[in-house]
Amino acid sequence: MTEPRLIDTRALRSLLGALIRDFRAFGPVDSDGVPAFAPLGAVSELRLDLDPTHLSAREFFLPPKETLLSFALSENENGTKSAVTTAVVEAKEQVLIGLKPCDIHAVALMDSVMAAGVPDVNYQKRRAATIIVGAECTPDDTCFCASLGTEQVKEDSGFDLFIHELKRGAIIRVGTERGAKLLKKYAWGRRATKAELEGLTRYYESKLAAFTAKLNTPKEELPAVLAASDESPVWGEIGALCTGCGACNHVCPTCYCFDVRDALTSDQKSAERYRVWDGCTLDDFTLVAGGHNFRRTRAERLRHRFNRKLNYGVKKFDSLFCVGCGRCSRTCLVGINITEVTNSLIKEARGVDKVAGKEAGKARTKSD
């Protein structure tokens, strides 16, 4: 694998400008004061210095709504009707610039899910057509990536190129052969020196100290904590606050549940089958025939969601399915905070606080 390269500020702008010029490019911009992914038309629009984006990059691989099949009904001269079914796969080449380490980890998790069992062709083709250019982050008060080991990425994490900005340029790490070819084409620079790489190590050490939100146990213990929490009063505490809006599902970079629906045109000659995002905190997620719902309360649905993120994935994919991005805490309308909830469960598991949950879900007030 290509060793880290150092390029100056001019070369960095040249690299980013070429990617924006030659590909459909998306990256973080300042959208009315909110960091958000958006189409890029020029380097000046790109903001690599912003907090994590409000929404994750999941939509670029698994769109909120996506047509899977189209149906067309035809009739021949004899009056015989037949239907033509066509699989729909849209996978245009694109580049995502500025993905933070936690989001790169999230994409890797989604890759493993969409390759399991019967591979999801739509996702995989879109993923293969996507160039990922990562960038460093500045954690805010909801990020807890350091507790999950997702605050930085290794060369095999799934990015093509990764930018570590310096005062007069950047150290560029290469994760794939595709990334190496792009760097050679647009801004090769020189090999980073030992002193420069040691500076990178010091940066990561200081970054760890910048995280204010932390989990109070090693990540390896989280599945056991969640497995023992079925009867915890925490779920009732936060269930009483939750509005069931599904925002936490929709901003999460590792949620992959979807609903499949059919839509028929008014002349009944064509139709499409499409999928839309779904979420386990929504009231009808577990609604089945006859009006039965096997997770009736919001407390039960929240308990399931936390287990999906911090427990269940370990058995099948050998990984937690939370990357510590803090989006669910940042987005929750009633202030349910994933680190506070989890730390309350940890206290309870250790027997420190038998009445856990009092601090797990504090509703925001107007004075906040």
MARVEX-852221 format. One record per residue (C-alpha): residue number from 1; residue in three letters; x, y negated, z. Coordinates in nm, 2 decimals. Last residue first. Layout:
REM residues N
R num residuo xx yy zz
R NUM ALA X Y Z
...
END
This chain:
REM residues 368
R num residuo xx yy zz
R 368 ASP -3.24 -2.50 2.72
R 367 SER -3.48 -2.74 2.89
R 366 LYS -3.76 -2.61 2.67
R 365 THR -3.71 -2.27 2.82
R 364 ARG -3.53 -1.97 2.69
R 363 ALA -3.64 -1.64 2.84
R 362 LYS -3.38 -1.46 3.04
R 361 GLY -3.35 -1.10 2.94
R 360 ALA -3.08 -0.90 3.11
R 359 GLU -3.04 -1.10 3.43
R 358 LYS -3.31 -0.92 3.63
R 357 GLY -3.25 -0.60 3.44
R 356 ALA -3.11 -0.38 3.71
R 355 VAL -3.29 -0.30 4.03
R 354 LYS -3.05 -0.02 4.14
R 353 ASP -2.75 -0.25 4.10
R 352 VAL -2.41 -0.10 4.17
R 351 GLY -2.51 0.26 4.11
R 350 ARG -2.26 0.29 3.83
R 349 ALA -2.53 0.37 3.58
R 348 GLU -2.72 0.07 3.71
R 347 LYS -2.43 -0.16 3.66
R 346 ILE -2.38 -0.03 3.31
R 345 LEU -2.75 -0.08 3.23
R 344 SER -2.72 -0.44 3.34
R 343 ASN -2.41 -0.48 3.13
R 342 THR -2.60 -0.35 2.83
R 341 VAL -2.88 -0.60 2.88
R 340 GLU -2.64 -0.89 2.93
R 339 THR -2.44 -0.80 2.63
R 338 ILE -2.74 -0.76 2.41
R 337 ASN -2.90 -1.09 2.50
R 336 ILE -3.28 -1.13 2.50
R 335 GLY -3.32 -1.50 2.47
R 334 VAL -3.69 -1.53 2.39
R 333 LEU -3.66 -1.62 2.02
R 332 CYS -3.38 -1.37 1.96
R 331 THR -3.15 -1.50 1.69
R 330 ARG -2.82 -1.56 1.87
R 329 SER -2.86 -1.24 2.08
R 328 CYS -2.93 -1.03 1.76
R 327 ARG -2.65 -1.20 1.58
R 326 GLY -2.39 -1.12 1.85
R 325 CYS -2.14 -0.98 1.60
R 324 GLY -2.04 -0.70 1.84
R 323 VAL -2.01 -0.42 1.58
R 322 CYS -2.30 -0.21 1.69
R 321 PHE -2.35 0.13 1.53
R 320 LEU -2.13 0.32 1.76
R 319 SER -1.92 0.58 1.58
R 318 ASP -1.87 0.95 1.53
R 317 PHE -2.12 0.95 1.24
R 316 LYS -2.38 1.20 1.35
R 315 LYS -2.33 1.23 1.73
R 314 VAL -2.19 0.88 1.77
R 313 GLY -2.47 0.72 1.59
R 312 TYR -2.72 0.80 1.87
R 311 ASN -2.56 0.60 2.15
R 310 LEU -2.48 0.23 2.12
R 309 LYS -2.68 0.10 1.83
R 308 ARG -2.95 0.35 1.79
R 307 ASN -2.98 0.37 2.17
R 306 PHE -3.03 0.00 2.19
R 305 ARG -3.30 0.02 1.92
R 304 HIS -3.48 0.31 2.10
R 303 ARG -3.49 0.13 2.43
R 302 LEU -3.63 -0.18 2.25
R 301 ARG -3.90 0.03 2.09
R 300 GLU -4.00 0.18 2.43
R 299 ALA -4.01 -0.16 2.60
R 298 ARG -4.22 -0.29 2.31
R 297 THR -4.48 -0.03 2.39
R 296 ARG -4.64 0.23 2.17
R 295 ARG -4.35 0.44 2.06
R 294 PHE -4.53 0.75 1.94
R 293 ASN -4.80 0.56 1.76
R 292 HIS -5.11 0.74 1.66
R 291 GLY -5.35 0.56 1.43
R 290 GLY -5.48 0.88 1.27
R 289 ALA -5.18 0.91 1.04
R 288 VAL -4.86 0.76 1.18
R 287 LEU -4.74 0.43 1.34
R 286 THR -4.38 0.45 1.44
R 285 PHE -4.27 0.13 1.27
R 284 ASP -4.61 -0.03 1.31
R 283 ASP -4.53 -0.26 1.61
R 282 LEU -4.19 -0.38 1.48
R 281 THR -3.89 -0.31 1.70
R 280 CYS -3.77 -0.02 1.48
R 279 GLY -3.73 -0.24 1.17
R 278 ASP -3.82 -0.22 0.81
R 277 TRP -3.65 -0.36 0.50
R 276 VAL -3.83 -0.32 0.18
R 275 ARG -3.84 -0.05 -0.08
R 274 TYR -3.99 -0.04 -0.42
R 273 ARG -4.19 0.18 -0.65
R 272 GLU -4.32 0.01 -0.95
R 271 ALA -4.64 0.02 -1.16
R 270 SER -4.76 0.00 -1.52
R 269 LYS -5.08 0.05 -1.71
R 268 GLN -5.33 0.00 -1.43
R 267 ASP -5.45 -0.33 -1.59
R 266 SER -5.41 -0.50 -1.25
R 265 THR -5.06 -0.39 -1.21
R 264 LEU -4.98 -0.12 -0.95
R 263 ALA -4.74 -0.16 -0.65
R 262 ASP -4.60 0.13 -0.46
R 261 ARG -4.42 0.11 -0.13
R 260 VAL -4.12 0.26 0.04
R 259 ASP -4.03 0.13 0.39
R 258 PHE -3.67 0.07 0.50
R 257 CYS -3.43 0.15 0.78
R 256 TYR -3.07 0.04 0.73
R 255 CYS -2.97 -0.17 1.04
R 254 THR -2.60 -0.21 1.05
R 253 PRO -2.55 -0.58 0.97
R 252 CYS -2.82 -0.69 1.22
R 251 VAL -3.01 -1.00 1.11
R 250 HIS -3.33 -0.83 1.02
R 249 ASN -3.34 -0.58 1.31
R 248 CYS -3.29 -0.86 1.57
R 247 ALA -3.56 -1.07 1.40
R 246 GLY -3.82 -0.79 1.43
R 245 CYS -4.09 -1.02 1.57
R 244 GLY -4.19 -0.78 1.85
R 243 THR -4.25 -1.07 2.09
R 242 CYS -4.01 -0.93 2.35
R 241 LEU -4.03 -1.08 2.70
R 240 ALA -4.22 -0.80 2.88
R 239 GLY -4.01 -0.54 2.69
R 238 ILE -3.70 -0.71 2.84
R 237 GLU -3.80 -0.64 3.19
R 236 GLY -3.97 -0.31 3.12
R 235 TRP -3.66 -0.18 2.94
R 234 VAL -3.43 -0.29 3.23
R 233 PRO -3.64 -0.09 3.48
R 232 SER -3.43 0.21 3.37
R 231 GLU -3.62 0.54 3.31
R 230 ASP -3.44 0.63 2.99
R 229 SER -3.10 0.49 3.10
R 228 ALA -2.89 0.80 3.13
R 227 ALA -2.83 0.84 2.76
R 226 LEU -2.75 0.47 2.73
R 225 VAL -2.47 0.49 2.98
R 224 ALA -2.34 0.81 2.83
R 223 PRO -2.33 0.66 2.49
R 222 LEU -2.15 0.35 2.63
R 221 GLU -1.86 0.53 2.79
R 220 GLU -1.64 0.53 2.48
R 219 LYS -1.69 0.15 2.45
R 218 PRO -1.49 0.09 2.77
R 217 THR -1.71 -0.07 3.04
R 216 ASN -1.81 -0.42 3.14
R 215 LEU -1.91 -0.55 2.80
R 214 LYS -1.78 -0.89 2.71
R 213 ALA -1.90 -1.23 2.60
R 212 THR -1.63 -1.50 2.66
R 211 PHE -1.41 -1.39 2.37
R 210 ALA -1.12 -1.63 2.33
R 209 ALA -0.87 -1.41 2.52
R 208 LEU -0.88 -1.16 2.24
R 207 LYS -0.79 -1.43 1.99
R 206 SER -0.47 -1.51 2.18
R 205 GLU -0.35 -1.16 2.12
R 204 TYR -0.46 -1.16 1.76
R 203 TYR -0.27 -1.48 1.70
R 202 ARG 0.04 -1.34 1.86
R 201 THR 0.03 -1.04 1.62
R 200 LEU 0.00 -1.28 1.33
R 199 GLY 0.31 -1.47 1.45
R 198 GLU 0.49 -1.14 1.45
R 197 LEU 0.39 -1.11 1.09
R 196 GLU 0.54 -1.45 1.01
R 195 ALA 0.87 -1.36 1.20
R 194 LYS 0.89 -1.03 1.01
R 193 THR 0.86 -1.21 0.68
R 192 ALA 0.56 -1.21 0.45
R 191 ARG 0.64 -1.09 0.10
R 190 ARG 0.61 -1.36 -0.16
R 189 GLY 0.34 -1.52 -0.36
R 188 TRP 0.12 -1.31 -0.59
R 187 ALA -0.15 -1.56 -0.66
R 186 TYR -0.40 -1.49 -0.94
R 185 LYS -0.31 -1.17 -1.13
R 184 LYS -0.09 -1.01 -0.86
R 183 LEU -0.36 -1.08 -0.60
R 182 LEU -0.63 -0.93 -0.82
R 181 LYS -0.43 -0.62 -0.89
R 180 ALA -0.35 -0.57 -0.52
R 179 GLY -0.72 -0.61 -0.43
R 178 ARG -0.82 -0.34 -0.68
R 177 GLU -0.55 -0.12 -0.54
R 176 THR -0.71 -0.16 -0.20
R 175 GLY -0.66 -0.32 0.14
R 174 VAL -0.42 -0.60 0.07
R 173 ARG -0.33 -0.85 0.35
R 172 ILE -0.29 -1.22 0.25
R 171 ILE -0.10 -1.45 0.48
R 170 ALA -0.21 -1.80 0.42
R 169 GLY -0.11 -2.15 0.32
R 168 ARG 0.04 -2.45 0.49
R 167 LYS -0.13 -2.46 0.83
R 166 LEU -0.20 -2.09 0.82
R 165 GLU -0.51 -1.90 0.70
R 164 HIS -0.53 -1.52 0.75
R 163 ILE -0.71 -1.40 0.44
R 162 PHE -0.80 -1.03 0.38
R 161 LEU -0.81 -0.87 0.04
R 160 ASP -0.99 -0.56 -0.09
R 159 PHE -1.18 -0.49 0.24
R 158 GLY -1.29 -0.14 0.34
R 157 SER -1.12 -0.07 0.67
R 156 ASP -0.81 0.11 0.53
R 155 GLU -0.59 -0.20 0.57
R 154 LYS -0.68 -0.24 0.94
R 153 VAL -0.94 -0.48 1.06
R 152 GLN -0.97 -0.72 1.36
R 151 GLU -1.23 -0.81 1.62
R 150 THR -1.40 -0.48 1.58
R 149 GLY -1.26 -0.30 1.88
R 148 LEU -1.59 -0.27 2.06
R 147 SER -1.53 -0.50 2.36
R 146 ALA -1.34 -0.74 2.14
R 145 CYS -1.64 -0.78 1.91
R 144 PHE -1.84 -0.94 2.18
R 143 CYS -1.97 -1.25 1.99
R 142 THR -2.24 -1.44 2.17
R 141 ASP -2.04 -1.73 2.31
R 140 ASP -1.87 -1.80 1.97
R 139 PRO -1.58 -1.61 1.82
R 138 THR -1.35 -1.79 1.57
R 137 CYS -1.31 -1.57 1.27
R 136 GLU -1.05 -1.45 1.03
R 135 ALA -1.12 -1.39 0.66
R 134 GLY -1.22 -1.10 0.44
R 133 VAL -1.24 -1.08 0.06
R 132 ILE -1.47 -0.79 -0.04
R 131 ILE -1.51 -0.71 -0.41
R 130 THR -1.85 -0.55 -0.49
R 129 ALA -1.92 -0.33 -0.79
R 128 ALA -1.86 -0.01 -0.59
R 127 ARG -2.10 -0.13 -0.32
R 126 ARG -2.37 -0.19 -0.58
R 125 LYS -2.32 0.15 -0.72
R 124 GLN -2.33 0.31 -0.38
R 123 TYR -2.64 0.13 -0.26
R 122 ASN -2.85 0.22 -0.56
R 121 VAL -2.72 0.58 -0.56
R 120 ASP -2.81 0.65 -0.20
R 119 PRO -2.63 0.97 -0.14
R 118 VAL -2.84 1.28 -0.05
R 117 GLY -2.70 1.38 0.29
R 116 ALA -2.46 1.11 0.40
R 115 ALA -2.31 0.86 0.15
R 114 MET -2.55 0.58 0.25
R 113 VAL -2.47 0.62 0.62
R 112 SER -2.10 0.63 0.57
R 111 ASP -2.10 0.32 0.35
R 110 MET -2.32 0.14 0.61
R 109 LEU -2.06 0.20 0.87
R 108 ALA -1.79 0.06 0.65
R 107 VAL -2.00 -0.24 0.58
R 106 ALA -2.04 -0.30 0.95
R 105 HIS -1.66 -0.29 1.00
R 104 ILE -1.62 -0.55 0.74
R 103 ASP -1.89 -0.75 0.92
R 102 CYS -1.70 -0.73 1.24
R 101 PRO -1.38 -0.85 1.07
R 100 LYS -1.54 -1.16 0.92
R 99 LEU -1.65 -1.16 0.55
R 98 GLY -1.51 -1.48 0.39
R 97 ILE -1.56 -1.41 0.02
R 96 LEU -1.80 -1.16 -0.12
R 95 VAL -1.73 -1.09 -0.49
R 94 GLN -1.98 -0.96 -0.74
R 93 GLU -2.02 -0.71 -1.03
R 92 LYS -2.38 -0.65 -1.10
R 91 ALA -2.54 -0.33 -0.96
R 90 GLU -2.91 -0.30 -1.05
R 89 VAL -3.04 0.06 -1.05
R 88 VAL -3.40 0.12 -1.16
R 87 ALA -3.50 0.48 -1.23
R 86 THR -3.75 0.50 -1.51
R 85 THR -4.08 0.70 -1.52
R 84 VAL -4.28 0.73 -1.84
R 83 ALA -4.64 0.83 -1.79
R 82 SER -4.85 1.01 -2.05
R 81 LYS -5.20 0.97 -2.18
R 80 THR -5.35 1.17 -2.46
R 79 GLY -5.60 0.97 -2.66
R 78 ASN -5.51 1.16 -2.98
R 77 GLU -5.33 0.85 -3.12
R 76 ASN -5.10 0.83 -2.82
R 75 GLU -5.17 0.66 -2.48
R 74 SER -4.90 0.50 -2.26
R 73 LEU -4.86 0.45 -1.88
R 72 ALA -4.54 0.29 -1.76
R 71 PHE -4.38 0.35 -1.42
R 70 SER -4.08 0.18 -1.27
R 69 LEU -3.86 0.32 -1.00
R 68 LEU -3.63 0.19 -0.72
R 67 THR -3.73 -0.18 -0.70
R 66 GLU -3.55 -0.36 -0.42
R 65 LYS -3.67 -0.59 -0.14
R 64 PRO -3.46 -0.70 0.15
R 63 PRO -3.15 -0.61 -0.06
R 62 LEU -2.92 -0.33 0.05
R 61 PHE -2.57 -0.41 -0.07
R 60 PHE -2.57 -0.79 -0.09
R 59 GLU -2.85 -0.81 0.17
R 58 ARG -2.62 -0.65 0.43
R 57 ALA -2.39 -0.96 0.43
R 56 SER -2.51 -1.07 0.77
R 55 LEU -2.75 -1.36 0.84
R 54 HIS -2.67 -1.64 1.08
R 53 THR -2.31 -1.66 0.95
R 52 PRO -2.03 -1.62 1.20
R 51 ASP -1.89 -1.95 1.31
R 50 LEU -1.74 -2.17 1.04
R 49 ASP -1.37 -2.21 0.93
R 48 LEU -1.40 -2.02 0.61
R 47 ARG -1.62 -2.28 0.45
R 46 LEU -1.66 -2.25 0.07
R 45 GLU -1.83 -2.54 -0.11
R 44 SER -1.50 -2.70 -0.20
R 43 VAL -1.39 -2.38 -0.37
R 42 ALA -1.65 -2.43 -0.64
R 41 GLY -1.97 -2.28 -0.76
R 40 LEU -2.04 -2.04 -0.48
R 39 PRO -2.37 -1.86 -0.42
R 38 ALA -2.47 -1.86 -0.06
R 37 PHE -2.39 -1.69 0.27
R 36 ALA -2.50 -1.90 0.57
R 35 PRO -2.34 -2.11 0.85
R 34 VAL -2.61 -2.34 0.99
R 33 GLY -2.56 -2.72 0.99
R 32 ASP -2.80 -2.78 0.70
R 31 SER -2.64 -2.49 0.51
R 30 ASP -2.27 -2.52 0.57
R 29 VAL -2.13 -2.25 0.34
R 28 PRO -2.02 -1.89 0.38
R 27 GLY -1.94 -1.69 0.07
R 26 PHE -2.08 -1.56 -0.25
R 25 ALA -1.92 -1.52 -0.59
R 24 ARG -2.05 -1.39 -0.92
R 23 PHE -1.71 -1.33 -1.07
R 22 ASP -1.44 -1.51 -1.29
R 21 ARG -1.48 -1.87 -1.17
R 20 ILE -1.53 -1.80 -0.80
R 19 LEU -1.25 -1.55 -0.80
R 18 ALA -1.02 -1.79 -0.98
R 17 GLY -1.11 -2.07 -0.74
R 16 LEU -1.03 -1.85 -0.44
R 15 LEU -0.69 -1.76 -0.58
R 14 SER -0.60 -2.11 -0.69
R 13 ARG -0.71 -2.25 -0.35
R 12 LEU -0.47 -2.00 -0.19
R 11 ALA -0.20 -2.08 -0.44
R 10 ARG -0.22 -2.45 -0.35
R 9 THR -0.21 -2.38 0.02
R 8 ASP 0.10 -2.16 0.00
R 7 ILE 0.10 -1.78 -0.04
R 6 LEU 0.24 -1.52 0.19
R 5 ARG 0.20 -1.15 0.11
R 4 PRO 0.12 -0.86 0.34
R 3 GLU 0.28 -0.53 0.22
R 2 THR 0.12 -0.35 -0.08
R 1 MET 0.00 0.00 0.00
END
